[in-house]
Each structure stands twice: as C-alpha cells, then as structure tokens.
Amino acid sequence: MTEEKKDHPGNEEAQQEHPSTAGESPADVDASKDEGSENLGLEAAWHAAGDQSETLAANADATSPAKQDIDEVDPDLMHLPRRRRRRHPVISALVIVLAGYLMVFNGSDFAYFFASSPPIDLGEVTEVIEQPEKLRVNRYVSLRGAPDRKHALLIQGRISGYDSFFRLRGGRERVFVQRHRTKRSSGRAISAVHTGRLVRFASLSYHQSIRDYFAKNTSVAHDFDFDTLQKAKTGDTVMDKSGLQLKLEDSKLFWINVTYPDEWLIQFSKQIYPDQATAAKELEGINVPFAAEEEPSKMFWRFVVITAGKDAKQLMARFGAAKKNTGFLRRQVSYSARYDQLRFEKDALVITAKDETFPSRYGARKEGETTRLVPLKVTPVRIPKVAVLYTTASSKFNIPDDAVVLIAGTVPKDKWLYLLLYLLLGGFVVFNVMALINRARGR
C-alpha cells in the first residue's frame, strides 16, 4: 500500500512524511518502479473493463423489451378499437322496467291505432244495453241514443275548449258520451248519433270527480208499473221501466202523478183576462158546475169542471181552440208519500197519509137551485188504477264500475304518435336486454 501511495502524484506529502524511503538503493527503486508500473496497468485495465461493462449495460437496456415498451408504441396497437366502458346492469334493468311500464300504460292507445277505420254500428242504446258483449271497449263505434242534456256536465279542457259529459237516455246509467267543443255555450243541438272511441269510465283520469259530482247533484228517477209495486213488499228489490233496480224501504219517498177521469180544467190566459171574475164570465151558460182551481198558475186563470161524454166534447169544441187563448184539458195532480203510507189494492192505490198540502178533490153541492163544485179534503186518498199516470221514486246517481264512455270525434289515425312512442320504447328494451346478455356471457 506504501508503494501505491508513492506512485500517485497526490501522495507527495505522504513521501515527505516518510523520509526513511529516501535512503533506499537504486535497485530497490527500480524494483519499486516495476511494481508501480504493473499496478498502473492493472488499474487501467480495471477502469477499461468497468467502462465497457457500463456501455454493454446501456446497450442492453436500450434493446430490452421493457425499454422498448416504454419508449416506443407499436403502430398496430394504435388502430385497435378501444374497449367501451360497460353500463352497470342495474341501470339497464331500470331502463327495461320503465320502458315496459310506459308500454303497458299506453298499450290501449297503441292498440286503438290499429282499430277498424269504418266505425262499428252498435245500433240503439236501448238495444245494446241488453247485450253487454257489444260494449267492448277500445273500438271505433257508432251509437244512437237521446242525450240527457238536463244533467250534462261541462268540463274545462286541459289545453283548450270544453268537454260536455252526459248520459244517454235508456242506457241505465251505464252509457255516457263525452263531446268536445270550443266554446262554453253552444246553441247547436246535440245529434242523436254519436261516433268515436268507446272506453271504460274507470279509465278516465278524472272519473272519481265526475262520479262524486253526479252523486251529489243528480238523482235517478225510477218509474214503476202499478202491477210491479202491487206484488212487491218492503225489502224487495224491484226493477223499474228502464231496467234499473231499486230496493223498497219504508222510508223511500214516492211521487204519484194522477189524472182523474171526469175532472177537467178550463183555463184563460192572464194576458187577455185581467182578473178571475172577468174570466169567470166566459163560463156563464155552460150548464156545468165549476169552481176556481186552488193550485195557482202564473200564466192562466183555471177553473175545475166535472163532466164526461157529450158535455166534455162540447166544452172541448168551445174552449179548446188555441186562437181564443183558452184551453180545455184534464186536471192532473200529484201526491208524495212514503212507501209505508201506500197500499196497493187490486184496482186502486190508497194513500193513508194525512197531509193538508194534498190537492183537493171536488164534489158537487147543491145550494138552492144552483149546483156548485166545492173542494174536499178526503183521507185516505183513494186513486183508481186507471187514474195513476206515474209512480216514481228516486235514488242517488251512482255511476257503476262497468259504465262506458264514448269519446266522440276520436278516430284511430289520431293515435299515430303512440306508434312512434312504442317503437322508441321497444328499441330501449331490446338494446338494454342485449347489454345484459353480453355482460352475462363475459363479452
């Protein structure tokens, strides 16, 4: 190690610190030089080998696959399609469920697009109501029936105009019509022929509001035959002339409309005759007893006469001419009583209730040489069967669940937008189903 330090120029100070080497012989110095030269050669070879190994390592790094992957990219790889990010299966499932729900929800509108273009003629509503199979919904139909305009309901449209909602007479509260119009009031008469789409009443989004309105503001009149009520008893469910059913209860109120065979009215216009006395002068010389009618009239002075046969025809010829502003007609009165106050006999209806508001019957009373008619209050009231015109009760207007509505003016071709919607929703379903299948296969 001492000789190696001497051979380095930087070790001059070290040589001075070791003076003992100055006294060495030349031979020893030559020997030392030879060793130093040999050492220098080895050190140079070692450094050369190190430099060469570093060069080889650098070349090896440059040509290694890892280095090439980092520094260079294969051009063919740049043209490979990038793998698309997969959609989560929950999202695909939600899209399928939502699209399926919309397709089911709008299925009837889609099916109506393919309905027969010429309307199916169902005939009269009174005949159709006896054949429920003809009232199949979601068809383009034509139906004839008289509209009940008195109980019609006007609905304001969501976008514009109004919809008139009414029932058809003879439809047993099961057949209704909805007709659109631009103005609130319409002087145009509603036709008895209705053409459009037949739908279930319950399918209308506002059906409950309509049902509540009719139940609160409208009643159903039940007109019964005399024989039907004569055979029935409390608690029975009977059918009226329209085919509607009603349960008979003791508290059920009935209206009895009556026209007595021999009672007639002679009436005079109040526009022509200023008072009752002036009108009564026209009755002088008819040789038939008469009396002023107790029930007042806003337009006429009325007098009751009891006559029949030939005398009735003579009075008809004298007072029945409209040009004289007079009239000759049968007297018609009405009573109201509970069902437990009615007794149906073989040839008569007896009202057992005592009510001072009941109309009077008239009877002849002789005063001296003059016979006059006087009003009489008779209890019980006995009404001959032939005199009964109507026996009517009422019930709440309850629209049944199987009722149908004809949407007038709606033709199948108007639903073409639903065809496009179905195609779009169907595309969503197919696309997402395929996505789930490919994910399950691991593609």
C-alpha positions as CSV (number, residue, x, y, z in Angstrom):
1,M,0.0,0.0,0.0
2,T,3.0,2.3,0.6
3,E,4.3,1.9,-3.0
4,E,0.8,2.7,-4.4
5,K,0.7,5.9,-2.5
6,K,4.1,6.9,-3.8
7,D,3.1,6.4,-7.4
8,H,0.2,8.8,-7.1
9,P,1.2,12.4,-7.6
10,G,-1.2,13.4,-4.9
11,N,0.9,11.5,-2.4
12,E,3.9,13.8,-2.4
13,E,3.2,15.0,1.0
14,A,3.0,11.4,2.1
15,Q,6.5,10.8,0.8
16,Q,7.8,13.6,2.8
17,E,6.2,12.3,5.9
18,H,8.1,9.0,5.4
19,P,11.8,10.0,4.9
20,S,13.0,6.5,5.5
21,T,12.4,5.7,1.9
22,A,14.9,8.2,0.7
23,G,17.7,6.0,1.7
24,E,16.7,3.0,-0.4
25,S,19.1,1.7,-3.1
26,P,18.6,2.2,-6.8
27,A,17.8,-1.4,-7.3
28,D,15.1,-1.2,-4.8
29,V,13.9,1.9,-6.5
30,D,13.8,0.1,-9.9
31,A,12.0,-2.8,-8.4
32,S,9.5,-0.4,-6.9
33,K,9.0,1.3,-10.3
34,D,8.4,-2.1,-11.9
35,E,5.8,-2.9,-9.4
36,G,4.2,0.5,-9.7
37,S,4.0,0.1,-13.5
38,E,2.4,-3.2,-13.1
39,N,-0.1,-1.8,-10.7
40,L,-0.9,1.1,-13.0
41,G,-1.5,-1.4,-15.8
42,L,-3.9,-3.4,-13.8
43,E,-5.8,-0.3,-12.6
44,A,-6.1,0.9,-16.2
45,A,-7.4,-2.5,-17.3
46,W,-9.9,-2.4,-14.4
47,H,-11.2,1.0,-15.4
48,A,-11.5,0.0,-19.1
49,A,-13.4,-3.1,-18.1
50,G,-15.7,-1.0,-16.0
51,D,-16.4,1.4,-18.8
52,Q,-17.0,-1.4,-21.2
53,S,-19.5,-3.1,-18.9
54,E,-21.4,0.2,-18.5
55,T,-21.6,0.5,-22.2
56,L,-22.9,-3.0,-22.6
57,A,-25.4,-2.5,-19.8
58,A,-26.6,0.7,-21.5
59,N,-26.9,-1.1,-24.8
60,A,-28.7,-4.0,-23.2
61,D,-31.2,-1.6,-21.5
62,A,-31.8,0.2,-24.9
63,T,-32.5,-3.1,-26.7
64,S,-34.5,-4.8,-23.9
65,P,-38.4,-5.3,-24.5
66,A,-39.3,-3.4,-21.3
67,K,-37.3,-0.4,-22.5
68,Q,-38.9,-0.6,-26.0
69,D,-42.4,-0.8,-24.4
70,I,-41.7,2.4,-22.5
71,D,-40.0,4.4,-25.3
72,E,-41.8,3.1,-28.4
73,V,-45.5,2.0,-29.2
74,D,-46.4,-0.5,-31.8
75,P,-48.3,1.4,-34.6
76,D,-50.7,-1.6,-35.0
77,L,-51.8,-1.2,-31.4
78,M,-53.0,2.4,-32.2
79,H,-55.5,1.0,-34.6
80,L,-57.1,-1.5,-32.2
81,P,-60.7,-0.4,-31.1
82,R,-60.8,1.0,-27.6
83,R,-62.8,-1.2,-25.2
84,R,-66.0,0.7,-24.3
85,R,-66.9,1.1,-20.7
86,R,-69.7,-1.3,-19.7
87,R,-73.0,0.0,-18.4
88,H,-74.0,-1.1,-14.9
89,P,-76.6,-3.9,-15.1
90,V,-78.9,-2.1,-12.5
91,I,-79.2,0.9,-14.9
92,S,-80.1,-1.5,-17.8
93,A,-82.7,-3.2,-15.6
94,L,-84.3,0.1,-14.6
95,V,-84.5,1.3,-18.2
96,I,-86.2,-2.0,-19.2
97,V,-88.7,-1.7,-16.3
98,L,-89.5,1.9,-17.0
99,A,-89.9,1.4,-20.8
100,G,-92.1,-1.7,-20.1
101,Y,-94.3,0.3,-17.7
102,L,-94.8,3.0,-20.3
103,M,-95.6,0.5,-23.0
104,V,-98.2,-1.2,-20.8
105,F,-99.6,2.2,-19.7
106,N,-100.1,3.4,-23.3
107,G,-101.0,0.0,-24.6
108,S,-104.7,0.7,-25.2
109,D,-103.8,3.9,-27.2
110,F,-101.3,2.0,-29.3
111,A,-103.9,-0.8,-30.0
112,Y,-106.6,1.8,-30.9
113,F,-104.3,3.0,-33.7
114,F,-105.0,-0.4,-35.4
115,A,-108.8,-0.4,-34.8
116,S,-111.1,-0.7,-37.8
117,S,-111.3,2.6,-39.6
118,P,-115.1,2.5,-40.5
119,P,-117.0,2.7,-37.2
120,I,-118.8,-0.3,-36.0
121,D,-122.6,0.4,-35.9
122,L,-123.9,-0.7,-32.5
123,G,-127.5,0.4,-33.1
124,E,-129.8,1.9,-30.5
125,V,-128.6,2.2,-26.9
126,T,-131.8,0.7,-25.6
127,E,-131.0,-2.5,-27.5
128,V,-127.2,-2.5,-26.9
129,I,-127.7,-2.3,-23.1
130,E,-129.4,-5.7,-23.3
131,Q,-126.3,-7.2,-24.9
132,P,-123.2,-6.3,-22.8
133,E,-120.8,-8.1,-25.1
134,K,-121.4,-5.3,-27.7
135,L,-120.0,-2.7,-25.3
136,R,-116.4,-4.0,-25.7
137,V,-114.1,-1.0,-25.2
138,N,-111.2,0.5,-27.2
139,R,-113.1,0.2,-30.5
140,Y,-114.3,2.8,-33.1
141,V,-118.1,2.6,-32.9
142,S,-121.3,4.5,-33.7
143,L,-124.2,4.5,-31.3
144,R,-127.7,6.1,-31.4
145,G,-129.4,7.5,-28.3
146,A,-131.1,10.6,-26.9
147,P,-128.8,12.7,-24.8
148,D,-129.8,13.8,-21.3
149,R,-128.8,17.5,-21.7
150,K,-130.6,18.5,-18.5
151,H,-128.0,16.7,-16.3
152,A,-125.0,17.3,-18.6
153,L,-121.7,18.3,-17.0
154,L,-119.3,20.8,-18.7
155,I,-115.6,20.1,-18.1
156,Q,-112.9,22.6,-19.0
157,G,-110.3,21.1,-21.3
158,R,-106.7,20.8,-20.2
159,I,-105.4,22.7,-23.2
160,S,-108.3,24.5,-24.8
161,G,-112.1,24.3,-25.2
162,Y,-114.6,22.3,-23.1
163,D,-115.9,18.8,-22.9
164,S,-119.6,18.1,-22.5
165,F,-120.2,14.9,-20.5
166,F,-123.7,13.5,-20.5
167,R,-125.6,10.2,-20.3
168,L,-127.8,8.6,-23.0
169,R,-131.4,8.0,-22.1
170,G,-132.3,4.4,-21.9
171,G,-128.7,3.4,-21.1
172,R,-129.4,2.5,-17.5
173,E,-126.8,5.0,-16.2
174,R,-124.1,2.8,-17.9
175,V,-123.6,4.6,-21.3
176,F,-122.2,8.1,-21.4
177,V,-120.8,10.4,-24.1
178,Q,-118.0,13.0,-23.9
179,R,-118.0,15.5,-26.7
180,H,-115.5,18.3,-27.2
181,R,-116.5,21.9,-28.2
182,T,-114.5,25.1,-28.5
183,K,-116.9,27.5,-26.7
184,R,-118.5,27.2,-23.3
185,S,-122.1,27.7,-24.6
186,S,-123.3,26.1,-27.7
187,G,-126.6,26.7,-29.4
188,R,-126.1,23.7,-31.7
189,A,-128.4,20.8,-30.9
190,I,-126.6,17.6,-30.0
191,S,-127.1,14.9,-32.5
192,A,-128.7,11.5,-31.5
193,V,-125.9,9.7,-33.4
194,H,-122.6,9.5,-31.6
195,T,-119.3,8.2,-33.2
196,G,-116.0,7.8,-31.6
197,R,-113.9,5.7,-29.3
198,L,-115.5,3.5,-26.6
199,V,-113.5,3.4,-23.3
200,R,-114.2,2.3,-19.7
201,F,-115.4,5.0,-17.4
202,A,-112.9,4.0,-14.8
203,S,-110.0,4.6,-17.3
204,L,-110.7,8.4,-17.3
205,S,-108.2,10.1,-15.0
206,Y,-111.0,12.3,-13.6
207,H,-113.6,9.6,-13.3
208,Q,-113.9,9.9,-9.5
209,S,-114.6,13.6,-9.7
210,I,-117.4,13.0,-12.2
211,R,-118.8,10.3,-10.0
212,D,-118.8,12.5,-6.9
213,Y,-120.4,15.4,-8.8
214,F,-123.3,13.3,-10.1
215,A,-123.9,11.6,-6.8
216,K,-124.1,14.9,-5.0
217,N,-126.1,17.0,-7.6
218,T,-128.2,14.5,-9.5
219,S,-130.7,11.8,-8.7
220,V,-132.1,8.9,-10.8
221,A,-135.8,8.8,-11.3
222,H,-137.4,5.3,-11.1
223,D,-140.8,5.0,-12.8
224,F,-142.7,1.8,-11.8
225,D,-145.6,-0.1,-13.2
226,F,-148.6,-0.3,-10.9
227,D,-148.6,-4.1,-11.1
228,T,-144.8,-4.3,-10.1
229,L,-145.4,-2.3,-6.9
230,Q,-148.6,-4.2,-6.2
231,K,-146.8,-7.5,-6.0
232,A,-143.8,-6.2,-4.0
233,K,-143.2,-5.7,-0.3
234,T,-140.8,-3.9,1.9
235,G,-137.2,-5.1,1.5
236,D,-137.7,-6.3,-2.1
237,T,-135.5,-5.2,-5.0
238,V,-137.7,-4.2,-7.9
239,M,-137.0,-3.2,-11.5
240,D,-138.3,0.0,-13.0
241,K,-139.5,0.6,-16.5
242,S,-135.9,1.4,-17.6
243,G,-134.4,-1.8,-16.2
244,L,-132.8,-0.1,-13.2
245,Q,-133.2,-1.7,-9.8
246,L,-134.3,-0.2,-6.5
247,K,-134.7,-1.6,-3.0
248,L,-138.0,-0.8,-1.4
249,E,-137.7,0.6,2.1
250,D,-140.4,2.0,4.3
251,S,-138.8,5.5,4.3
252,K,-138.5,5.6,0.5
253,L,-140.4,8.6,-0.9
254,F,-142.7,8.2,-3.8
255,W,-144.4,10.7,-6.1
256,I,-147.8,9.7,-7.6
257,N,-149.0,11.6,-10.6
258,V,-152.7,11.3,-11.2
259,T,-155.4,12.4,-13.7
260,Y,-158.9,11.7,-12.6
261,P,-161.2,10.6,-15.4
262,D,-164.1,13.2,-15.0
263,E,-162.1,16.2,-13.7
264,W,-161.2,18.8,-16.3
265,L,-159.6,22.2,-16.4
266,I,-160.8,25.3,-18.3
267,Q,-158.0,27.9,-18.4
268,F,-157.9,31.5,-19.6
269,S,-154.7,33.5,-20.4
270,K,-153.9,36.2,-17.9
271,Q,-152.6,38.4,-20.7
272,I,-156.1,38.6,-22.1
273,Y,-158.2,38.4,-19.0
274,P,-157.1,40.9,-16.3
275,D,-158.8,39.1,-13.3
276,Q,-160.5,35.9,-12.3
277,A,-164.0,37.5,-12.3
278,T,-163.6,38.6,-16.0
279,A,-162.6,35.1,-16.9
280,A,-165.5,33.5,-15.0
281,K,-168.0,35.5,-17.1
282,E,-166.9,33.3,-20.1
283,L,-168.3,30.2,-18.2
284,E,-171.8,31.6,-18.0
285,G,-174.3,29.4,-19.8
286,I,-172.2,26.2,-19.9
287,N,-174.7,24.4,-17.7
288,V,-171.9,22.6,-15.9
289,P,-170.9,23.3,-12.3
290,F,-167.4,24.8,-11.9
291,A,-165.0,26.1,-9.2
292,A,-161.8,28.0,-9.2
293,E,-158.7,25.8,-9.0
294,E,-156.9,26.0,-5.7
295,E,-153.5,25.5,-7.1
296,P,-152.4,28.8,-8.6
297,S,-150.8,29.3,-12.1
298,K,-148.6,32.2,-13.2
299,M,-150.0,32.2,-16.7
300,F,-153.7,31.1,-16.5
301,W,-156.9,31.6,-14.6
302,R,-158.1,28.0,-14.0
303,F,-161.5,26.5,-13.3
304,V,-162.4,22.9,-12.5
305,V,-165.4,21.2,-14.0
306,I,-166.6,17.7,-13.7
307,T,-168.1,16.3,-16.8
308,A,-167.9,13.4,-19.3
309,G,-169.2,12.2,-22.6
310,K,-171.1,14.6,-24.8
311,D,-170.8,17.6,-22.4
312,A,-167.0,17.2,-22.4
313,K,-166.9,17.2,-26.2
314,Q,-169.0,20.4,-26.3
315,L,-166.6,22.1,-23.9
316,M,-163.6,20.9,-25.9
317,A,-165.1,22.5,-29.0
318,R,-165.8,25.8,-27.2
319,F,-162.7,26.3,-25.1
320,G,-160.1,24.0,-26.8
321,A,-159.4,26.4,-29.6
322,A,-155.9,27.9,-29.1
323,K,-156.8,31.1,-31.0
324,K,-159.1,32.1,-28.2
325,N,-156.3,32.0,-25.7
326,T,-158.2,29.4,-23.7
327,G,-157.7,25.7,-23.0
328,F,-159.6,22.6,-22.1
329,L,-157.6,19.7,-20.6
330,R,-157.7,17.0,-18.0
331,R,-156.8,18.0,-14.5
332,Q,-153.5,16.5,-13.4
333,V,-152.4,16.4,-9.7
334,S,-149.6,14.8,-7.8
335,Y,-149.1,13.4,-4.3
336,S,-146.0,12.5,-2.3
337,A,-145.8,9.8,0.4
338,R,-143.5,7.3,2.0
339,Y,-143.7,3.7,0.8
340,D,-145.2,2.6,4.2
341,Q,-148.0,5.1,3.6
342,L,-149.0,3.4,0.3
343,R,-151.4,0.5,0.0
344,F,-151.8,-1.2,-3.4
345,E,-155.2,-2.8,-3.8
346,K,-156.5,-4.7,-6.8
347,D,-157.9,-1.8,-8.7
348,A,-156.8,1.2,-6.7
349,L,-153.9,2.9,-4.9
350,V,-154.7,4.1,-1.4
351,I,-152.6,6.8,0.3
352,T,-153.1,6.6,4.1
353,A,-151.1,9.7,4.9
354,K,-152.9,12.7,6.2
355,D,-151.4,15.8,4.6
356,E,-153.1,19.2,4.3
357,T,-151.0,20.0,1.3
358,F,-152.5,17.2,-0.8
359,P,-154.6,18.6,-3.8
360,S,-158.3,18.7,-3.2
361,R,-160.9,16.6,-4.8
362,Y,-164.0,18.4,-6.0
363,G,-167.6,17.4,-5.3
364,A,-171.0,18.9,-6.3
365,R,-173.0,20.7,-3.7
366,K,-176.5,22.0,-4.3
367,E,-177.2,25.4,-2.9
368,G,-180.9,26.2,-3.6
369,E,-181.5,25.8,-7.3
370,T,-177.8,26.1,-8.1
371,T,-175.3,23.3,-8.1
372,R,-171.7,24.3,-7.3
373,L,-168.4,22.5,-7.0
374,V,-166.6,22.7,-3.7
375,P,-163.0,21.4,-2.8
376,L,-162.9,18.5,-0.5
377,K,-160.1,17.1,1.6
378,V,-160.5,13.3,1.8
379,T,-158.4,10.9,3.9
380,P,-157.4,8.3,2.9
381,V,-157.0,9.3,-0.7
382,R,-158.3,6.5,-3.0
383,I,-156.9,6.7,-6.5
384,P,-158.4,4.4,-9.2
385,K,-155.8,2.3,-11.0
386,V,-156.8,3.8,-14.4
387,A,-156.1,7.3,-13.0
388,V,-152.5,6.6,-12.0
389,L,-150.1,8.1,-14.6
390,Y,-146.7,7.7,-12.9
391,T,-145.5,6.2,-9.6
392,T,-141.9,7.4,-9.2
393,A,-139.1,7.2,-6.7
394,S,-135.6,8.5,-6.8
395,S,-132.1,7.3,-5.8
396,K,-128.6,8.6,-5.8
397,F,-126.9,8.9,-9.2
398,N,-124.2,6.3,-8.8
399,I,-122.1,5.6,-11.9
400,P,-121.3,1.8,-11.9
401,D,-117.8,0.5,-12.4
402,D,-118.8,-1.2,-15.7
403,A,-120.0,2.0,-17.3
404,V,-118.6,3.0,-20.6
405,V,-117.9,6.4,-22.3
406,L,-118.0,7.2,-26.0
407,I,-115.3,9.8,-26.7
408,A,-117.0,11.5,-29.7
409,G,-114.8,12.5,-32.6
410,T,-111.7,10.4,-31.7
411,V,-110.6,8.3,-34.7
412,P,-107.9,5.7,-34.8
413,K,-105.5,7.6,-37.0
414,D,-105.3,10.3,-34.4
415,K,-103.1,7.9,-32.3
416,W,-100.1,7.8,-34.7
417,L,-97.8,9.4,-32.1
418,Y,-98.3,6.3,-29.9
419,L,-96.9,4.2,-32.7
420,L,-93.7,6.2,-32.7
421,L,-93.5,6.1,-28.9
422,Y,-93.9,2.3,-28.9
423,L,-91.1,1.9,-31.5
424,L,-88.8,4.1,-29.3
425,L,-89.6,2.3,-26.1
426,G,-89.2,-1.1,-27.8
427,G,-85.7,0.0,-29.0
428,F,-84.7,0.8,-25.5
429,V,-85.9,-2.5,-24.2
430,V,-84.1,-4.5,-26.9
431,F,-80.8,-2.6,-26.5
432,N,-80.7,-3.0,-22.8
433,V,-81.7,-6.7,-22.9
434,M,-78.8,-7.3,-25.3
435,A,-76.4,-5.4,-23.0
436,L,-77.4,-7.7,-20.1
437,I,-77.0,-10.8,-22.2
438,N,-73.5,-9.8,-23.3
439,R,-72.4,-8.9,-19.8
440,A,-73.6,-12.3,-18.6
441,R,-71.6,-14.0,-21.3
442,G,-68.5,-12.0,-20.2
443,R,-68.0,-10.2,-23.5
